[in-house]
Amino acid sequence: MPLGSRPGPAGPCPELRELKESVRALLGLDDDTAVLIRQLACTEPGCPPLETVVVVLPMEGAARRWTLHRPADQITGDDLRTTLLAPEQHN
Protein backbone atom coordinates (compact mmCIF):
# COMPACT_ATOMS: atom_id res chain seq x y z
CA MET A 1 0.00 0.00 0.00
CA PRO A 2 1.49 3.40 -0.96
CA LEU A 3 2.54 5.78 1.77
CA GLY A 4 -0.35 8.01 2.87
CA SER A 5 -3.05 5.83 1.37
CA ARG A 6 -5.71 4.10 3.41
CA PRO A 7 -8.11 1.31 2.74
CA GLY A 8 -11.74 2.04 2.01
CA PRO A 9 -13.71 3.95 -0.58
CA ALA A 10 -12.10 6.86 -2.40
CA GLY A 11 -13.53 10.29 -1.64
CA PRO A 12 -16.44 11.34 0.53
CA CYS A 13 -19.81 9.64 0.37
CA PRO A 14 -22.42 11.33 -1.85
CA GLU A 15 -24.45 12.63 1.14
CA LEU A 16 -21.42 14.42 2.60
CA ARG A 17 -20.44 15.86 -0.79
CA GLU A 18 -24.00 17.15 -1.32
CA LEU A 19 -24.10 18.69 2.16
CA LYS A 20 -20.76 20.40 1.53
CA GLU A 21 -22.06 21.94 -1.71
CA SER A 22 -25.26 23.06 0.05
CA VAL A 23 -23.28 24.70 2.88
CA ARG A 24 -21.13 26.54 0.33
CA ALA A 25 -24.18 27.83 -1.54
CA LEU A 26 -26.17 28.72 1.58
CA LEU A 27 -23.33 30.73 3.15
CA GLY A 28 -22.04 32.17 -0.15
CA LEU A 29 -18.53 30.84 0.44
CA ASP A 30 -15.63 31.36 -1.95
CA ASP A 31 -13.35 28.58 -3.20
CA ASP A 32 -10.63 29.55 -0.70
CA THR A 33 -12.86 28.70 2.26
CA ALA A 34 -12.60 25.12 3.46
CA VAL A 35 -15.79 23.28 4.36
CA LEU A 36 -15.49 20.07 6.38
CA ILE A 37 -18.40 17.70 6.97
CA ARG A 38 -17.95 14.75 9.32
CA GLN A 39 -20.27 12.17 10.82
CA LEU A 40 -19.29 11.27 14.36
CA ALA A 41 -20.51 8.75 16.87
CA CYS A 42 -22.16 10.49 19.81
CA THR A 43 -21.58 8.85 23.18
CA GLU A 44 -23.43 11.30 25.42
CA PRO A 45 -26.67 10.16 27.08
CA GLY A 46 -29.78 10.98 25.04
CA CYS A 47 -27.76 11.81 21.95
CA PRO A 48 -28.53 10.05 18.65
CA PRO A 49 -25.92 7.43 17.73
CA LEU A 50 -24.61 9.49 14.80
CA GLU A 51 -24.32 13.28 14.48
CA THR A 52 -23.05 15.47 11.66
CA VAL A 53 -20.55 18.26 12.27
CA VAL A 54 -20.09 21.15 9.81
CA VAL A 55 -16.93 23.27 10.03
CA VAL A 56 -16.17 26.34 7.91
CA LEU A 57 -12.53 27.48 7.83
CA PRO A 58 -12.05 30.78 5.97
CA MET A 59 -8.60 31.98 4.93
CA GLU A 60 -9.28 35.16 6.92
CA GLY A 61 -11.41 35.31 10.04
CA ALA A 62 -12.64 32.87 12.63
CA ALA A 63 -13.65 29.28 12.02
CA ARG A 64 -17.31 28.37 12.55
CA ARG A 65 -18.73 25.03 13.70
CA TRP A 66 -22.24 23.57 13.85
CA THR A 67 -23.52 20.19 15.03
CA LEU A 68 -26.67 18.61 13.61
CA HIS A 69 -27.90 15.78 15.80
CA ARG A 70 -28.66 13.30 13.03
CA PRO A 71 -26.85 11.36 10.31
CA ALA A 72 -25.99 13.20 7.10
CA ASP A 73 -28.48 11.22 5.03
CA GLN A 74 -31.33 12.57 7.21
CA ILE A 75 -30.39 16.26 7.01
CA THR A 76 -32.69 18.40 4.86
CA GLY A 77 -32.16 21.81 3.29
CA ASP A 78 -34.45 23.25 5.96
CA ASP A 79 -32.26 21.70 8.68
CA LEU A 80 -29.19 23.39 7.19
CA ARG A 81 -30.89 26.78 6.83
CA THR A 82 -32.25 26.68 10.37
CA THR A 83 -28.91 25.67 11.89
CA LEU A 84 -26.42 27.65 9.81
CA LEU A 85 -28.42 30.88 9.55
CA ALA A 86 -29.58 31.03 13.19
CA PRO A 87 -28.23 33.99 15.19
CA GLU A 88 -25.10 33.01 17.11
CA GLN A 89 -25.63 32.28 20.79
CA HIS A 90 -23.08 33.71 23.22
CA ASN A 91 -23.05 32.34 26.78
C-alpha positions as CSV (number, residue, x, y, z in Angstrom):
1,M,0.0,0.0,0.0
2,P,1.5,3.4,-1.0
3,L,2.5,5.8,1.8
4,G,-0.3,8.0,2.9
5,S,-3.1,5.8,1.4
6,R,-5.7,4.1,3.4
7,P,-8.1,1.3,2.7
8,G,-11.7,2.0,2.0
9,P,-13.7,4.0,-0.6
10,A,-12.1,6.9,-2.4
11,G,-13.5,10.3,-1.6
12,P,-16.4,11.3,0.5
13,C,-19.8,9.6,0.4
14,P,-22.4,11.3,-1.8
15,E,-24.4,12.6,1.1
16,L,-21.4,14.4,2.6
17,R,-20.4,15.9,-0.8
18,E,-24.0,17.2,-1.3
19,L,-24.1,18.7,2.2
20,K,-20.8,20.4,1.5
21,E,-22.1,21.9,-1.7
22,S,-25.3,23.1,0.1
23,V,-23.3,24.7,2.9
24,R,-21.1,26.5,0.3
25,A,-24.2,27.8,-1.5
26,L,-26.2,28.7,1.6
27,L,-23.3,30.7,3.1
28,G,-22.0,32.2,-0.2
29,L,-18.5,30.8,0.4
30,D,-15.6,31.4,-2.0
31,D,-13.4,28.6,-3.2
32,D,-10.6,29.5,-0.7
33,T,-12.9,28.7,2.3
34,A,-12.6,25.1,3.5
35,V,-15.8,23.3,4.4
36,L,-15.5,20.1,6.4
37,I,-18.4,17.7,7.0
38,R,-17.9,14.7,9.3
39,Q,-20.3,12.2,10.8
40,L,-19.3,11.3,14.4
41,A,-20.5,8.7,16.9
42,C,-22.2,10.5,19.8
43,T,-21.6,8.9,23.2
44,E,-23.4,11.3,25.4
45,P,-26.7,10.2,27.1
46,G,-29.8,11.0,25.0
47,C,-27.8,11.8,21.9
48,P,-28.5,10.0,18.7
49,P,-25.9,7.4,17.7
50,L,-24.6,9.5,14.8
51,E,-24.3,13.3,14.5
52,T,-23.0,15.5,11.7
53,V,-20.5,18.3,12.3
54,V,-20.1,21.2,9.8
55,V,-16.9,23.3,10.0
56,V,-16.2,26.3,7.9
57,L,-12.5,27.5,7.8
58,P,-12.1,30.8,6.0
59,M,-8.6,32.0,4.9
60,E,-9.3,35.2,6.9
61,G,-11.4,35.3,10.0
62,A,-12.6,32.9,12.6
63,A,-13.6,29.3,12.0
64,R,-17.3,28.4,12.5
65,R,-18.7,25.0,13.7
66,W,-22.2,23.6,13.9
67,T,-23.5,20.2,15.0
68,L,-26.7,18.6,13.6
69,H,-27.9,15.8,15.8
70,R,-28.7,13.3,13.0
71,P,-26.9,11.4,10.3
72,A,-26.0,13.2,7.1
73,D,-28.5,11.2,5.0
74,Q,-31.3,12.6,7.2
75,I,-30.4,16.3,7.0
76,T,-32.7,18.4,4.9
77,G,-32.2,21.8,3.3
78,D,-34.5,23.3,6.0
79,D,-32.3,21.7,8.7
80,L,-29.2,23.4,7.2
81,R,-30.9,26.8,6.8
82,T,-32.3,26.7,10.4
83,T,-28.9,25.7,11.9
84,L,-26.4,27.6,9.8
85,L,-28.4,30.9,9.6
86,A,-29.6,31.0,13.2
87,P,-28.2,34.0,15.2
88,E,-25.1,33.0,17.1
89,Q,-25.6,32.3,20.8
90,H,-23.1,33.7,23.2
91,N,-23.1,32.3,26.8
